[in-house]
Amino acid sequence: MRLHPLCRLGLADGVTVLNIAAGFVAVLTVPLSMVTTIEGSHDPQAFGITVGLGVTARLILLGAIADGLDGVLARRGASSAVGSLLDSIADVVSFGVAPALFVFGVAWMEWNAAASATLPALWVVMAFVPTVFVVSSILRTAVYTVADSAEEFRGGVPNTLAATILAVTYLAGFDSASLLLVMAGVLSYLMLVRTPYPGLRARDAFGAGAVQAIVVVAPIGPGLWCARLLLVAAFAYLALGPVAYRNRGIRK
């Protein structure tokens, strides 16, 4: 049997599929990391492959790289009729579910003993905040799936940026569960505000993607400093993005 014609994807859509795959594998690494940690391994492995929440964070960044690249390719006409919807699905998986489960995993691995023994309320916190993050990410994606793409700006922090900040914060060495939960809560709110956030220019997207790629593949030492550089850049965009791109229309 032949594939449905709409399943014949363009180059940009193929990159979006890579984004979805990276997000789904990121989701899988969280329970694998939790299980192998229970078994007492200091270097968690599953099926002979080293796993851990650092791997999860890197896969989220890989999805962000793919998201930036597919946007550039789509603007050059390398997308298909289903490209926009496919991109929205990728956002939900890679920048909604994956980072939320990642934050839950960090909190669970740090607080599990305390939560089960003396502070059951911690279970509520570690489940509630990631849930709110997922809902906010999906709401933002849904709004801009149906909104007029000709808008000059899109309100709210992009969920790609929110997910990147959470992943890079962990990779930069700031791996406190309390810190990541607070950041996830704040970012959940910022994804839904009306403050305008435009997309990156192609050259800026390539620059950010290059640093993200170094963080993904570099050894711990260089990767740590690149992660910190990327974290500073992400917070700079978070604070200055609406101002720096004030006179430019958004392109998806």
Protein Blocks (a to p, Z undefined) as FASTA:
>chain_A
ZZdfklmccfklmmmmmmmmmmmmmmmmmmmmmmmmmnopabdceehiacdjklmmmmmm
mmmmmmmmmmmmmmnopacfklmmmmmmmmmmmmmmmmmmmmmmmmmmmmmmmmmmmmmm
lmmmmmmmmmmmmmmmmmmmmmmmmmcfkbfbdghjdfklmmmmmmmmmmnopacfklmm
mmmmmmmmmmmmmbdcddddfklmmmmmmmmmmmmmmcfklmmmmmmmmmmmmmmmmmmm
mmmmmmpccdZZ
